[in-house]
Amino acid sequence: MCGICGIVGTTDKSVIERMAGTLVHRGPDDGGVEVFENHKLALGHRRLSVIDLSPRGHQPMSNDDGSLWISFNGEIYNYAELKKRLDSSAHRFASDSDTEVILYLYQEHGIKAFAMLNGMFAFALYDARRARLFLVRDHLGVKPLYYVETNGQFVFGSEIKALLASGSYSPEINWQAVRDFFSYLFVPAPQTMYQGVAQLPPAHWLEYDLEKKQIVRLESYWRVSEWGSPASVAEPRQLEEELRALLTDAVRKQMVSDVPLGAFLSGGVDSNLIVGLMAQASRQPVKTFTVLFEGAGLDYYDERVEARRVAERFGTEHHELPIDLSRPEEMLDLVQYFDQPFGNTTFYLTYLLSRYTREHVTVALSGAGGDELFGGYPRYRAVKAARWLRFIPRFLSKAALQLTSLASDSFADRRWHRLRALLGGLDKDEARQYLQWVYYLDESRKAQLLQARGHSPLPAQRILQGHLAHYPKEWDDGNRFSYLDTETFLPDNLLEYSDKMSMAWALELRVPYLDYRLVELAFKIPFTQKLNRRGSKQILRRAFADLIPLENQRVPKKGFNVPLGNWMRTKLDRYFDQLLPQDYVERQGIFHHAMITQMREEHRRGRRDNSYELFSILMFDAWYRKYIL
């Protein structure tokens, strides 16, 4: 795991060194830059040594004749098999790294090589003979990569801060992204909060012509929607066997490391299975890491009992971190790792757990992705319920919606909000249904909060409609919404904070559930085998019944979060008076101060749960002060 960067349009070595310097936290072990005068290209790299710890793994790295160069971030889990397929007589390998395999794979197969890779990665590959620069990102978007064309230059990096450090781009707010952020709590790719700066989409490669100085192609090499039709799959037992074989293989592949390795462990089934499979594959006790919540009112979040059962079952070397929640304002400082606003507070727990885990290991496996692929979120139950509620006469569902509106503003129980969202989405298209269940500020409340800036705003559901245009029509409702999560919520929310918060401490976080082969299989499985009256993730539970402690089988999902509702009435609420007084807000010209005041009052009095919306305002302001003012 590393940090990469590059710039086309200058041969000033100090520029690329400055850019790479912003990524030291991602790669503290080594750094390198290369400048190519003939094409006015510079590549930079910061290295976290995980495979082949010797100096031979130094980057940027070239092939044997210097015609190809690469700056690579990530891990290729099938690099050993790919290396065996290469013509050994035609290549002289100088290292045992996965990075070098990519160079020779491209040398033999060209752009077809990108689809052969199984891993998490983002890299820049320079083909000197063809005067081409390629940017490539992994199948699911585990590793980030941003770029911008500005002032005749092309600049890219693992984090936006590297682009800003080039001095070529002056930050300018993307007002459409501002509006989308307050719908989703994250900025949906490929856009960013910066006008003109884009994120390379998952499973895509970009080709830049170094002579014409322009992007000539941006194409995908893989799509989730191209794989499988539940109507034509095998019997359940065969699916269970294939699922077990694939996840077992994914875990074994992702355990390959030349540095200490462990796993995040919660009380849920996803991390339980990862730890169980690691224990079966390891001769040494697996190192596991769990957070503890201590204090009044925090029992709901604590999963120590369930995690300890798993640790005891597999004899792990178990580590527990009591979470210090005394300084929630620290979350605002972490915008420095995102480089743009981010509103899902789970990032804070990931940051704290990563810091603790890094004291013991360099690599950790995570259960991320299990919820999206196997029906773990409450919204999937809503999809199932909606299928039946469509048969209810419209006048009855409308009356029920009016009744729920009387109680839906209570922050004491967000289930009222979910029920209202479910009833309110019955007569809408799929994109609007999904948005109804996951949005935070709808278009009406955004209009009350945000002042009109930039062009006429586009509706938030346009992003979802774009993805829905690609899915197979024969997919059932559950898999269609799972697909939306895999295309949006997963890369732009969950994987975004997983990467940024783990790499803040140079911890490599691996995600076996997101092996693309497993994702392909997941979308061949009928949703009724994932979620039914017995609960969620049923096919996982059946396929791995021997790995799940019996006492954990019926434990309800708790999630991984912080007591934000309480903080927004106490410790964090006071920051509005300090950071967003009326005169400042009016000078800033972004928010309507009256709406902020109304939202705070609603939340304090318990009339409406505005916790995430209010926190997102604070995070936006933290970003604005650091990057725009």
Backbone torsions as a table, in degrees:
resi	resn	phi	psi	omega
1	MET	NA	137.2	-171.8
2	CYS	-152.9	-170.3	171.1
3	GLY	-128.5	136.6	-179.3
4	ILE	-124.6	158.5	176.6
5	CYS	-162.3	164.8	178.5
6	GLY	-171.5	163.8	179.6
7	ILE	-150.0	135.3	173.9
8	VAL	-107.6	129.2	177.6
9	GLY	122.0	1.8	176.8
10	THR	-152.9	150.0	174.1
11	THR	-116.0	15.9	178.4
12	ASP	-74.2	107.3	-175.5
13	LYS	-62.0	-29.7	-178.8
14	SER	-65.1	-27.5	179.4
15	VAL	-67.5	-50.2	-178.7
16	ILE	-68.6	-32.2	176.4
17	GLU	-66.4	-38.1	177.7
18	ARG	-66.4	-42.4	178.2
19	MET	-62.3	-47.9	180.0
20	ALA	-63.9	-31.2	179.8
21	GLY	-63.3	-25.4	178.3
22	THR	-75.2	-9.8	-174.6
23	LEU	-110.8	15.4	-177.2
24	VAL	-58.8	-35.6	-179.8
25	HIS	-61.5	-27.7	179.1
26	ARG	-78.9	-27.4	-176.8
27	GLY	-145.2	82.1	-175.2
28	PRO	-81.6	-7.5	-171.4
29	ASP	-84.7	-28.2	-174.8
30	ASP	-166.6	159.1	177.7
31	GLY	-148.4	153.6	178.8
32	GLY	-158.8	153.8	174.5
33	VAL	-137.3	150.9	174.2
34	GLU	-136.8	137.1	179.4
35	VAL	-117.8	132.0	-177.7
36	PHE	-117.2	101.0	-172.2
37	GLU	-61.2	-39.8	-172.5
38	ASN	-63.9	-30.9	179.6
39	HIS	-114.6	11.7	-179.9
40	LYS	47.8	51.9	-178.6
41	LEU	-122.7	140.9	174.0
42	ALA	-132.6	136.0	177.2
43	LEU	-118.0	140.4	178.4
44	GLY	-128.0	158.0	-176.6
45	HIS	-154.4	141.6	168.7
46	ARG	-123.9	130.7	-168.9
47	ARG	-110.6	130.6	163.6
48	LEU	-106.0	110.3	-172.8
49	SER	-76.7	120.5	-179.6
50	VAL	-129.4	-43.9	176.5
51	ILE	-116.0	131.1	-176.1
52	ASP	54.6	86.8	-173.9
53	LEU	-78.8	-3.1	-175.9
54	SER	-74.2	167.0	175.9
55	PRO	-60.6	-15.1	179.5
56	ARG	-65.8	-18.8	178.2
57	GLY	-86.8	7.0	-179.4
58	HIS	-57.7	142.4	177.1
59	GLN	-130.3	160.8	-3.1
60	PRO	-56.7	147.5	-174.1
61	MET	-118.6	146.6	179.8
62	SER	-120.0	164.9	170.0
63	ASN	-77.9	-176.7	-170.4
64	ASP	-67.8	-26.7	-179.6
65	ASP	-104.6	4.6	175.8
66	GLY	76.3	11.1	-179.6
67	SER	-83.6	-17.6	178.8
68	LEU	-126.4	138.1	176.9
69	TRP	-133.3	150.2	-178.8
70	ILE	-141.9	143.1	167.4
71	SER	-121.8	116.1	-165.0
72	PHE	-123.9	137.9	175.4
73	ASN	-125.8	124.0	175.5
74	GLY	130.0	-157.3	178.5
75	GLU	-142.1	139.5	173.1
76	ILE	-106.7	112.4	-171.8
77	TYR	-80.3	-19.3	179.1
78	ASN	-108.1	24.4	-174.7
79	TYR	-65.5	-31.6	-179.7
80	ALA	-65.7	-42.2	177.9
81	GLU	-66.9	-40.5	179.7
82	LEU	-64.5	-37.2	-179.7
83	LYS	-63.6	-36.8	179.7
84	LYS	-66.9	-27.8	-178.7
85	ARG	-79.1	-18.4	-177.8
86	LEU	-72.5	154.4	177.4
87	ASP	-73.7	99.4	-174.7
88	SER	-63.5	-25.6	-178.7
89	SER	-76.7	-15.6	-175.8
90	ALA	-97.9	-7.6	-174.2
91	HIS	-131.2	144.0	174.5
92	ARG	-113.6	99.8	-178.7
93	PHE	-74.1	133.4	-179.7
94	ALA	-104.2	-4.1	-178.6
95	SER	-148.5	176.8	174.7
96	ASP	-107.7	21.4	-173.6
97	SER	-86.9	156.1	174.0
98	ASP	-70.6	-26.6	-178.2
99	THR	-60.7	-44.3	-177.5
100	GLU	-65.9	-30.8	178.1
101	VAL	-61.8	-37.8	-180.0
102	ILE	-61.8	-41.4	-180.0
103	LEU	-58.2	-47.8	-176.4
104	TYR	-78.9	-26.7	174.5
105	LEU	-65.0	-42.3	176.3
106	TYR	-66.7	-38.9	-179.4
107	GLN	-59.7	-35.4	-179.3
108	GLU	-86.9	-36.1	-169.5
109	HIS	-117.8	-5.9	-178.2
110	GLY	65.6	-145.5	-176.0
111	ILE	-66.7	-16.0	176.0
112	LYS	-65.0	-18.3	-179.8
113	ALA	-63.5	-30.8	-173.8
114	PHE	-61.3	-39.9	-178.5
115	ALA	-74.3	-12.0	-179.3
116	MET	-83.0	-13.3	-174.1
117	LEU	-82.1	134.7	173.5
118	ASN	-116.7	109.9	-178.7
119	GLY	173.1	-166.4	171.4
120	MET	-117.7	126.3	-171.7
121	PHE	-163.8	155.1	166.7
122	ALA	-148.2	125.9	-177.3
123	PHE	-147.9	160.2	173.8
124	ALA	-115.3	128.3	-179.3
125	LEU	-122.1	124.3	-178.0
126	TYR	-104.5	118.0	176.1
127	ASP	-102.8	98.8	-173.9
128	ALA	-66.1	-39.4	-177.6
129	ARG	-64.3	-38.6	-177.8
130	ARG	-92.6	-2.9	-177.8
131	ALA	55.8	48.9	-178.5
132	ARG	-129.0	145.4	172.5
133	LEU	-121.6	128.7	178.5
134	PHE	-113.2	135.7	168.1
135	LEU	-111.2	133.6	-174.8
136	VAL	-136.6	140.1	-179.4
137	ARG	-128.9	149.8	-174.0
138	ASP	-66.7	170.4	-171.0
139	HIS	-55.8	-45.0	-173.1
140	LEU	-105.2	-4.5	179.6
141	GLY	83.6	35.4	178.7
142	VAL	-67.7	-40.5	-179.6
143	LYS	-105.6	135.5	-175.6
144	PRO	-88.0	158.4	174.6
145	LEU	-158.7	123.0	-175.8
146	TYR	-117.1	153.2	178.5
147	TYR	-152.8	160.9	177.6
148	VAL	-152.8	141.7	169.7
149	GLU	-102.4	120.1	-174.1
150	THR	-152.2	133.0	175.5
151	ASN	51.4	41.1	178.1
152	GLY	76.8	8.6	179.4
153	GLN	-120.1	157.3	175.9
154	PHE	-120.6	120.0	-172.7
155	VAL	-125.1	139.7	-179.6
156	PHE	-146.7	162.6	178.3
157	GLY	-176.8	165.4	178.5
158	SER	-67.5	-26.5	178.1
159	GLU	-135.6	152.8	-176.6
160	ILE	-63.6	-28.9	-178.9
161	LYS	-59.4	-29.5	177.9
162	ALA	-67.9	-37.1	177.3
163	LEU	-65.7	-42.5	-179.4
164	LEU	-65.0	-33.8	-178.5
165	ALA	-70.2	-16.4	-179.8
166	SER	-67.1	-23.7	-177.1
167	GLY	79.2	-0.1	-177.6
168	SER	-87.9	-22.4	-174.7
169	TYR	-119.8	129.2	175.4
170	SER	-98.9	123.9	-175.0
171	PRO	-56.8	131.6	177.2
172	GLU	-138.5	134.2	-174.2
173	ILE	-72.2	134.6	171.8
174	ASN	-90.6	102.0	-172.1
175	TRP	-69.2	-28.8	174.7
176	GLN	-65.4	-40.0	178.7
177	ALA	-64.1	-33.8	176.9
178	VAL	-59.6	-47.4	-179.0
179	ARG	-65.7	-41.0	179.2
180	ASP	-65.7	-36.9	178.8
181	PHE	-57.6	-42.1	-177.6
182	PHE	-78.3	-5.6	169.2
183	SER	-87.3	-44.3	-170.0
184	TYR	-105.7	-18.6	-171.6
185	LEU	76.2	3.8	172.5
186	PHE	-143.4	165.5	178.9
187	VAL	-95.0	114.4	-177.6
188	PRO	-68.4	130.4	177.0
189	ALA	-69.4	156.4	8.8
190	PRO	-85.0	-4.3	-179.4
191	GLN	-72.1	162.0	172.5
192	THR	-130.8	-179.8	179.2
193	MET	-74.9	-2.2	-179.2
194	TYR	-109.3	126.1	178.6
195	GLN	-60.6	124.4	177.8
196	GLY	94.3	-20.4	178.5
197	VAL	-89.0	128.6	-177.9
198	ALA	-120.2	157.3	172.0
199	GLN	-106.4	131.8	176.9
200	LEU	-63.8	124.9	-178.5
201	PRO	-65.5	156.0	175.1
202	PRO	-57.1	149.2	176.6
203	ALA	59.0	31.2	179.5
204	HIS	-123.3	154.9	170.1
205	TRP	-130.6	145.8	-178.6
206	LEU	-118.0	136.6	178.0
207	GLU	-115.2	125.2	-179.9
208	TYR	-115.6	126.1	179.0
209	ASP	-84.0	114.5	-175.4
210	LEU	-76.7	-14.1	176.5
211	GLU	-91.6	-43.3	177.7
212	LYS	-81.0	-13.8	-179.5
213	LYS	57.4	54.5	178.5
214	GLN	-158.3	155.4	173.0
215	ILE	-72.9	126.8	-178.6
216	VAL	-109.2	-20.0	176.5
217	ARG	-151.7	144.3	171.5
218	LEU	-140.0	105.2	-171.2
219	GLU	-134.6	156.8	175.0
220	SER	-94.3	148.3	175.6
221	TYR	-110.5	-1.2	-177.9
222	TRP	-164.7	142.6	174.2
223	ARG	-134.5	135.8	175.9
224	VAL	-55.6	-42.2	-172.4
225	SER	-68.8	-10.5	180.0
226	GLU	-85.2	-3.7	-171.2
227	TRP	-113.8	114.5	165.1
228	GLY	83.6	147.9	173.1
229	SER	-134.0	117.1	-178.3
230	PRO	-55.7	-22.1	-178.5
231	ALA	-70.0	-17.5	-174.0
232	SER	-121.1	22.3	-175.4
233	VAL	-87.8	173.9	-178.4
234	ALA	-77.3	-179.3	178.8
235	GLU	-66.8	155.0	-178.1
236	PRO	-52.1	-42.7	-177.5
237	ARG	-63.0	-39.4	178.5
238	GLN	-65.9	-39.0	177.4
239	LEU	-63.3	-41.2	178.9
240	GLU	-61.5	-42.9	-180.0
241	GLU	-65.3	-41.2	179.1
242	GLU	-67.3	-39.1	178.2
243	LEU	-62.6	-44.6	-179.7
244	ARG	-63.6	-42.6	-178.8
245	ALA	-64.6	-42.9	-177.4
246	LEU	-69.4	-44.4	179.9
247	LEU	-67.3	-37.9	176.9
248	THR	-60.5	-44.1	179.7
249	ASP	-66.9	-39.9	179.7
250	ALA	-62.1	-43.0	179.3
251	VAL	-64.7	-44.2	180.0
252	ARG	-62.0	-42.7	178.7
253	LYS	-63.0	-38.9	-175.3
254	GLN	-83.9	-0.3	173.3
255	MET	-89.4	-5.6	179.4
256	VAL	-70.9	120.1	-177.0
257	SER	-163.4	145.7	175.2
258	ASP	-97.6	8.1	178.8
259	VAL	-130.9	164.1	-178.9
260	PRO	-56.7	144.6	-171.8
261	LEU	-136.1	147.3	179.0
262	GLY	-150.1	-157.0	-178.0
263	ALA	-153.3	143.2	168.3
264	PHE	-74.0	137.7	-179.2
265	LEU	-133.8	120.0	174.4
266	SER	-110.8	-161.9	177.3
267	GLY	-94.7	0.9	-176.0
268	GLY	-86.0	167.7	-175.7
269	VAL	-69.8	-32.1	-174.4
270	ASP	-62.6	-54.0	179.9
271	SER	-71.0	-29.5	176.3
272	ASN	-55.6	-49.0	-177.3
273	LEU	-67.6	-38.4	177.9
274	ILE	-60.1	-47.0	-179.3
275	VAL	-64.5	-42.0	179.1
276	GLY	-60.7	-43.2	180.0
277	LEU	-70.9	-34.3	175.5
278	MET	-64.1	-41.9	-179.6
279	ALA	-62.7	-38.4	179.0
280	GLN	-67.0	-29.2	-175.8
281	ALA	-94.1	-7.6	-172.6
282	SER	-111.4	142.2	174.9
283	ARG	-84.2	-19.6	-179.9
284	GLN	-106.7	154.5	176.1
285	PRO	-57.9	136.0	177.6
286	VAL	-72.6	136.2	176.0
287	LYS	-85.5	121.8	-178.8
288	THR	-119.3	151.3	-173.7
289	PHE	-136.3	126.4	-175.0
290	THR	-133.7	146.1	175.1
291	VAL	-94.8	146.9	176.3
292	LEU	-115.8	137.3	174.7
293	PHE	-107.2	122.3	-178.4
294	GLU	-125.7	135.4	179.6
295	GLY	131.2	165.0	-177.8
296	ALA	-62.0	133.4	175.6
297	GLY	79.0	6.3	-176.2
298	LEU	-106.0	4.3	-179.0
299	ASP	-59.5	-34.4	-177.8
300	TYR	-57.8	-33.6	-174.4
301	TYR	-88.5	-15.8	-170.1
302	ASP	-84.3	131.3	-179.4
303	GLU	-125.0	26.2	-175.6
304	ARG	-62.4	-38.5	-176.8
305	VAL	-63.0	-48.6	-179.2
306	GLU	-65.5	-40.6	-179.9
307	ALA	-65.6	-38.8	179.2
308	ARG	-64.8	-34.8	177.3
309	ARG	-61.4	-43.4	179.3
310	VAL	-65.7	-44.5	-179.6
311	ALA	-60.6	-42.9	179.1
312	GLU	-67.7	-39.4	-179.0
313	ARG	-58.7	-39.6	-174.4
314	PHE	-108.8	8.8	174.9
315	GLY	60.5	42.3	-177.2
316	THR	-79.9	162.5	169.5
317	GLU	-86.9	93.4	-166.6
318	HIS	-92.1	132.9	178.7
319	HIS	-120.8	135.5	-179.5
320	GLU	-121.8	134.9	-178.7
321	LEU	-114.5	107.4	171.6
322	PRO	-66.8	120.2	-175.8
323	ILE	-77.4	129.0	175.2
324	ASP	-90.9	107.7	-177.8
325	LEU	-103.8	23.7	-175.0
326	SER	-80.5	-15.3	-176.2
327	ARG	-128.2	65.8	-179.2
328	PRO	-62.9	-21.0	179.0
329	GLU	-64.5	-16.9	176.4
330	GLU	-59.5	-26.3	179.8
331	MET	-58.8	-35.1	-178.1
332	LEU	-66.1	-30.3	179.3
333	ASP	-69.7	-23.4	-173.9
334	LEU	-76.7	-2.1	174.0
335	VAL	-60.4	-20.6	179.2
336	GLN	-63.4	-21.8	177.8
337	TYR	-90.9	-29.5	178.9
338	PHE	-82.0	-32.3	-175.1
339	ASP	66.1	6.9	173.6
340	GLN	-158.6	164.3	-177.2
341	PRO	-62.7	149.0	178.1
342	PHE	-148.8	129.7	-169.1
343	GLY	-112.0	-1.8	179.1
344	ASN	-88.5	108.2	-171.3
345	THR	-70.3	-5.2	173.9
346	THR	-57.6	-25.1	179.8
347	PHE	-56.9	-31.7	-176.1
348	TYR	-67.9	-42.1	178.0
349	LEU	-65.8	-39.2	178.1
350	THR	-63.7	-38.3	177.5
351	TYR	-62.2	-48.4	-178.3
352	LEU	-66.9	-41.8	179.7
353	LEU	-67.6	-37.7	178.7
354	SER	-64.6	-41.3	178.6
355	ARG	-59.6	-44.6	-179.7
356	TYR	-68.7	-44.4	-178.0
357	THR	-62.3	-37.3	-177.3
358	ARG	-65.2	-18.7	175.6
359	GLU	-69.0	-17.4	-174.6
360	HIS	-116.3	-35.5	-176.4
361	VAL	-139.8	166.9	177.1
362	THR	-104.4	-22.6	-178.3
363	VAL	-127.6	138.1	176.0
364	ALA	-136.5	140.0	175.1
365	LEU	-93.6	145.6	-175.4
366	SER	-128.2	156.5	177.1
367	GLY	-89.9	13.6	-178.8
368	ALA	-58.0	139.8	178.0
369	GLY	102.5	-20.3	-178.6
370	GLY	-63.9	-39.1	-179.7
371	ASP	-64.7	-43.7	-177.1
372	GLU	-67.7	-36.4	-174.7
373	LEU	-86.1	-26.1	-171.7
374	PHE	-125.4	25.3	169.6
375	GLY	74.2	42.6	-175.0
376	GLY	-89.8	-13.8	-175.1
377	TYR	-90.9	149.4	177.7
378	PRO	-57.3	-29.6	-178.6
379	ARG	-63.6	-23.2	177.4
380	TYR	-71.3	-30.7	173.5
381	ARG	-66.1	-35.5	178.0
382	ALA	-63.2	-38.3	177.8
383	VAL	-60.5	-44.1	-179.8
384	LYS	-64.2	-43.4	179.3
385	ALA	-65.6	-39.4	-177.9
386	ALA	-61.6	-31.9	-179.9
387	ARG	-58.8	-37.8	-179.3
388	TRP	-85.4	-34.7	-177.1
389	LEU	-68.7	-18.6	178.2
390	ARG	-64.0	-20.7	-179.6
391	PHE	-83.2	-9.6	178.1
392	ILE	-75.3	135.3	177.4
393	PRO	-53.3	141.3	-174.0
394	ARG	-58.4	-36.0	-177.1
395	PHE	-66.7	-29.6	178.2
396	LEU	-73.2	-44.9	179.9
397	SER	-65.9	-33.3	178.0
398	LYS	-67.2	-39.5	177.6
399	ALA	-65.7	-40.9	178.5
400	ALA	-63.4	-38.0	178.1
401	LEU	-62.0	-40.7	178.8
402	GLN	-65.4	-36.0	178.9
403	LEU	-68.7	-41.8	-179.2
404	THR	-66.9	-27.3	-179.5
405	SER	-64.5	-21.1	178.8
406	LEU	-71.3	-25.3	-176.5
407	ALA	-117.3	-7.1	-169.2
408	SER	-72.0	-11.3	-179.6
409	ASP	-87.6	0.1	-178.7
410	SER	-73.9	121.2	179.9
411	PHE	-77.7	-7.0	-179.3
412	ALA	-68.5	-23.0	-177.7
413	ASP	-150.8	100.8	-177.4
414	ARG	-71.5	-5.0	178.0
415	ARG	-63.2	-29.0	175.7
416	TRP	-63.4	-41.0	178.5
417	HIS	-62.0	-42.3	-179.3
418	ARG	-65.2	-39.8	179.5
419	LEU	-65.2	-42.2	178.4
420	ARG	-63.8	-41.0	178.6
421	ALA	-62.2	-41.1	179.8
422	LEU	-61.9	-50.4	-179.0
423	LEU	-66.3	-36.4	-178.8
424	GLY	-72.9	-15.5	-177.2
425	GLY	-100.3	0.4	-173.8
426	LEU	-63.1	-33.7	-176.4
427	ASP	-99.8	14.2	-177.1
428	LYS	-104.6	163.1	175.4
429	ASP	-70.8	170.6	-171.6
430	GLU	-60.5	-40.5	-179.5
431	ALA	-62.5	-42.8	-179.4
432	ARG	-71.9	-33.5	175.0
433	GLN	-59.8	-50.1	-179.3
434	TYR	-59.4	-46.8	-179.4
435	LEU	-62.2	-35.1	179.3
436	GLN	-60.3	-32.2	-176.1
437	TRP	-89.7	-21.4	-174.6
438	VAL	-115.9	-11.8	-175.6
439	TYR	-70.8	162.8	175.4
440	TYR	-112.5	-54.1	173.7
441	LEU	-111.7	121.4	176.6
442	ASP	-77.7	176.7	-174.4
443	GLU	-60.1	-35.3	-178.5
444	SER	-66.9	-47.7	-178.3
445	ARG	-73.2	-29.1	174.1
446	LYS	-63.7	-38.4	179.2
447	ALA	-64.9	-31.1	177.6
448	GLN	-76.4	-30.2	-177.5
449	LEU	-85.9	-43.3	-170.6
450	LEU	-100.3	134.1	173.7
451	GLN	-74.5	152.4	-179.4
452	ALA	-68.8	120.5	177.5
453	ARG	-139.3	145.4	176.9
454	GLY	71.9	-154.9	-177.8
455	HIS	-75.3	174.1	176.6
456	SER	-61.0	126.2	-174.4
457	PRO	-68.7	147.5	176.8
458	LEU	-95.4	148.9	-178.7
459	PRO	-68.6	147.8	-176.0
460	ALA	-63.3	-28.4	-175.5
461	GLN	-71.7	-9.2	-178.9
462	ARG	-61.0	-33.0	-178.9
463	ILE	-65.8	-43.1	179.9
464	LEU	-69.0	-40.2	179.0
465	GLN	-61.2	-35.8	177.9
466	GLY	-63.2	-40.1	178.4
467	HIS	-72.6	-37.9	-177.8
468	LEU	-65.7	-18.7	178.9
469	ALA	-66.4	-15.7	-173.5
470	HIS	-104.1	-14.6	-172.3
471	TYR	-78.4	151.1	177.8
472	PRO	-64.9	133.8	-176.2
473	LYS	-65.9	-21.8	-178.8
474	GLU	-81.2	-5.2	176.8
475	TRP	-64.7	144.7	177.0
476	ASP	-77.9	169.7	-174.8
477	ASP	-56.7	-45.5	-176.7
478	GLY	-60.3	-45.6	-179.3
479	ASN	-69.4	-28.5	176.7
480	ARG	-66.1	-42.9	179.9
481	PHE	-74.6	-31.5	172.6
482	SER	-62.7	-37.6	177.5
483	TYR	-63.6	-42.8	177.4
484	LEU	-60.1	-42.1	177.4
485	ASP	-62.3	-41.7	-177.7
486	THR	-67.2	-29.1	-179.0
487	GLU	-88.3	-21.7	-173.9
488	THR	-125.2	-70.4	-174.7
489	PHE	-58.8	-39.7	-176.8
490	LEU	-66.1	-58.2	-177.9
491	PRO	-73.1	-36.5	-171.4
492	ASP	-89.2	-14.1	-179.6
493	ASN	-118.7	-74.1	-172.9
494	LEU	-61.5	-49.6	-178.4
495	LEU	-73.4	-27.0	176.8
496	GLU	-62.3	-52.2	-178.8
497	TYR	-74.9	-28.6	177.7
498	SER	-62.0	-44.8	179.2
499	ASP	-68.3	-52.2	-172.7
500	LYS	-64.9	-39.6	-176.4
501	MET	-78.4	-34.1	176.9
502	SER	-73.9	-40.4	-179.2
503	MET	-73.8	-16.1	172.4
504	ALA	-58.9	-26.2	179.7
505	TRP	-114.9	16.0	179.9
506	ALA	55.1	41.7	174.3
507	LEU	-104.3	123.2	177.7
508	GLU	-83.5	118.6	-177.7
509	LEU	-107.3	118.5	-177.6
510	ARG	-106.3	151.9	-170.8
511	VAL	-133.0	86.7	-176.3
512	PRO	-58.6	-33.4	-180.0
513	TYR	-63.0	-19.2	-177.4
514	LEU	-99.9	18.4	163.8
515	ASP	-57.7	125.2	-171.4
516	TYR	-60.6	-27.4	178.0
517	ARG	-65.4	-38.3	178.6
518	LEU	-69.3	-36.6	177.4
519	VAL	-64.6	-42.9	177.5
520	GLU	-58.7	-43.5	179.0
521	LEU	-65.0	-41.5	-176.6
522	ALA	-57.7	-35.2	-178.7
523	PHE	-85.7	0.5	169.9
524	LYS	-92.3	-11.6	-176.1
525	ILE	-88.9	124.3	176.2
526	PRO	-56.3	140.4	-174.7
527	PHE	-63.2	-25.4	178.6
528	THR	-65.7	-18.8	175.5
529	GLN	-87.1	-9.6	176.5
530	LYS	-96.3	-47.3	-177.5
531	LEU	-130.4	122.7	175.1
532	ASN	-147.8	-166.1	-174.9
533	ARG	-63.5	-18.2	177.9
534	ARG	-82.5	-12.2	178.6
535	GLY	128.0	-170.5	-176.8
536	SER	-91.1	162.7	175.0
537	LYS	55.7	38.1	-174.8
538	GLN	-63.2	-39.7	-179.2
539	ILE	-68.3	-33.9	174.7
540	LEU	-64.3	-45.0	-177.9
541	ARG	-64.7	-36.8	178.4
542	ARG	-72.5	-44.0	-176.1
543	ALA	-66.1	-28.2	-176.1
544	PHE	-124.7	33.9	-176.0
545	ALA	-57.4	-30.4	-177.3
546	ASP	-73.8	-12.3	-177.4
547	LEU	-101.2	-7.9	-175.5
548	ILE	-103.6	119.8	176.8
549	PRO	-54.7	136.9	-175.9
550	LEU	-56.0	-38.6	-177.9
551	GLU	-67.2	-20.5	-178.8
552	ASN	-90.7	-8.7	-173.0
553	GLN	-61.6	-36.7	-173.3
554	ARG	-112.0	16.8	178.3
555	VAL	-74.5	126.0	-179.8
556	PRO	-66.0	151.5	-179.8
557	LYS	-65.4	130.6	179.5
558	LYS	-103.0	-29.0	-176.0
559	GLY	83.0	178.9	-174.3
560	PHE	-132.7	91.9	-171.7
561	ASN	-152.9	-179.7	-176.9
562	VAL	-116.9	161.5	179.5
563	PRO	-77.9	66.2	-172.6
564	LEU	-66.0	-36.8	-179.3
565	GLY	-56.5	-42.6	178.3
566	ASN	-69.8	-42.4	179.9
567	TRP	-60.7	-36.2	-178.1
568	MET	-75.8	-6.5	172.4
569	ARG	-100.5	-12.2	-173.6
570	THR	-128.1	-96.3	-169.2
571	LYS	-61.3	-40.2	-176.5
572	LEU	-87.4	-22.6	-178.6
573	ASP	-61.6	-37.5	-177.4
574	ARG	-64.4	-20.2	-179.3
575	TYR	-68.6	-22.4	176.7
576	PHE	-64.4	-40.4	179.3
577	ASP	-68.7	-34.5	-178.2
578	GLN	-78.3	-42.2	-171.1
579	LEU	-101.4	-25.9	-174.6
580	LEU	-128.4	53.7	175.0
581	PRO	-66.2	162.7	-172.7
582	GLN	-58.2	-43.1	-177.2
583	ASP	-64.3	-37.9	178.0
584	TYR	-66.4	-46.2	-178.8
585	VAL	-61.5	-40.6	-179.7
586	GLU	-67.7	-38.4	177.0
587	ARG	-67.4	-38.2	-179.1
588	GLN	-63.7	-41.0	175.1
589	GLY	73.1	26.8	179.7
590	ILE	-108.9	-45.7	-177.5
591	PHE	-107.0	157.3	167.1
592	HIS	-91.1	115.3	-175.3
593	HIS	-62.3	-33.3	-180.0
594	ALA	-62.0	-36.2	179.3
595	MET	-71.9	-37.9	175.9
596	ILE	-60.5	-45.5	179.0
597	THR	-60.7	-42.8	179.2
598	GLN	-63.0	-43.5	-179.2
599	MET	-65.3	-39.0	177.0
600	ARG	-64.2	-43.4	-178.8
601	GLU	-65.7	-42.4	177.6
602	GLU	-58.7	-43.0	-176.8
603	HIS	-70.8	-45.3	-179.1
604	ARG	-60.8	-37.4	-177.4
605	ARG	-87.2	-1.2	177.3
606	GLY	77.0	18.8	-179.7
607	ARG	-84.5	-23.8	-178.4
608	ARG	-158.5	137.8	176.6
609	ASP	-82.1	99.5	178.0
610	ASN	-107.7	22.1	-171.2
611	SER	-59.6	-49.7	-177.2
612	TYR	-70.6	-36.9	178.9
613	GLU	-63.5	-43.8	179.3
614	LEU	-67.4	-41.8	178.4
615	PHE	-62.1	-37.4	-179.8
616	SER	-65.8	-32.1	175.6
617	ILE	-65.0	-43.6	178.3
618	LEU	-63.5	-41.8	179.5
619	MET	-66.6	-39.4	177.7
620	PHE	-61.3	-43.1	-178.8
621	ASP	-66.6	-37.1	177.2
622	ALA	-61.3	-42.1	177.3
623	TRP	-65.6	-45.0	-177.4
624	TYR	-59.2	-44.0	-179.3
625	ARG	-66.1	-37.3	-174.6
626	LYS	-81.0	-35.2	-169.9
627	TYR	-113.0	-18.5	-174.0
628	ILE	-113.2	-44.9	-177.7
629	LEU	-59.5	NA	NA
